[in-house]
């Protein structure tokens, strides 16, 4: 049974930082591309960042470039999203996603709220 469990969300002030984690189990983690998505109330889910299976290539949404960093530890079966200089518009539920060909798995999400 595949499980992706996100953690690290919470309430943070504008300009602050958070580090999200997504722990995977039940799959050969090192084979999967991993990504972070987010969904704000009333909006569609959008891609934030993606990293290749071995971590050699990472890509970001324009809204995340220069502020967010995606990374992974294949030995720990975990992907991370370091978020700096957070803005109120970053408020959303953040989800991790594992992809390998047609196999796609999602976590349950973690809430990030940026507010003073």
C-alpha positions in Angstrom: 0.0 0.0 0.0 1.5 3.3 -1.1 1.4 6.2 1.4 2.6 9.7 1.0 2.4 11.7 4.3 3.0 15.4 4.2 4.0 17.4 7.3 5.5 20.8 8.2 2.6 23.0 7.4 1.3 25.7 9.7 0.7 29.3 10.3 3.6 31.7 9.4 3.9 35.4 9.1 4.6 37.1 5.7 8.3 36.9 5.0 8.7 33.7 7.1 9.8 30.3 6.2 8.5 26.7 6.3 9.9 23.4 5.4 7.5 20.8 4.2 8.3 17.1 4.2 6.6 14.2 2.4 7.5 10.7 3.6 6.8 7.9 1.2 6.3 4.2 1.8 5.1 1.2 -0.2 6.9 2.2 -3.4 10.4 2.2 -4.9 10.8 5.9 -4.0 14.1 6.4 -6.0 12.3 5.5 -9.2 9.6 8.2 -8.9 9.7 11.8 -9.9 8.3 13.8 -7.0 6.4 17.1 -7.1 4.7 19.5 -4.9 1.3 21.0 -5.8 -0.9 23.4 -3.9 -4.6 24.3 -4.0 -6.0 27.5 -2.6 -9.7 27.9 -1.7 -11.7 28.3 -4.9 -8.8 27.7 -7.1 -7.5 24.8 -9.1 -4.6 22.7 -7.9 -1.3 23.9 -9.4 2.2 22.6 -9.7 4.7 24.3 -7.5 7.9 22.3 -8.0 9.1 19.0 -9.4 12.3 17.0 -9.0 13.5 14.0 -11.0 14.0 10.6 -9.5 17.6 11.0 -8.8 17.3 14.7 -7.9 19.4 15.9 -10.8 16.8 18.3 -12.2 14.3 20.5 -10.5 11.8 22.9 -12.0 9.6 25.5 -10.5 6.4 27.5 -11.1 7.2 31.1 -11.7 5.5 31.9 -8.4 8.0 29.7 -6.6 11.3 30.6 -8.4 13.9 32.1 -6.2 11.9 31.5 -3.0 11.2 27.7 -2.9 13.6 24.8 -3.1 12.6 21.2 -3.7 15.0 18.5 -2.7 14.9 14.8 -1.9 16.6 12.2 0.2 16.2 8.8 -1.5 17.7 7.0 1.4 15.0 8.4 3.6 12.2 8.1 1.1 11.4 11.8 1.6 10.9 14.9 -0.5 11.1 18.4 0.9 10.0 21.8 0.0 11.8 24.7 1.6 9.7 27.8 1.3 11.2 31.2 2.1 9.9 34.7 1.9 6.4 33.5 2.2 3.5 35.6 1.0 -0.2 35.6 1.8 -0.8 34.3 -1.7 1.1 31.2 -0.8 -1.7 30.2 1.5 -3.0 26.8 0.3 -3.1 23.1 1.0 0.2 21.6 -0.2 0.3 18.1 -1.7 3.1 15.9 -2.7 2.8 13.6 -5.7 4.8 10.6 -6.9 4.8 9.8 -10.6 6.3 6.9 -12.5 4.9 6.4 -16.0 1.1 5.8 -15.4 1.5 5.3 -11.7 0.5 8.4 -9.8 0.1 8.8 -6.0 -1.0 11.7 -3.9 -0.6 12.6 -0.3 -3.4 14.0 1.8 -2.0 17.5 2.0 -0.8 19.9 4.6 -2.2 23.4 5.2 0.1 26.4 4.9 -1.3 29.7 6.0 0.6 32.9 5.6 -0.9 35.7 7.6 0.0 38.4 10.1 
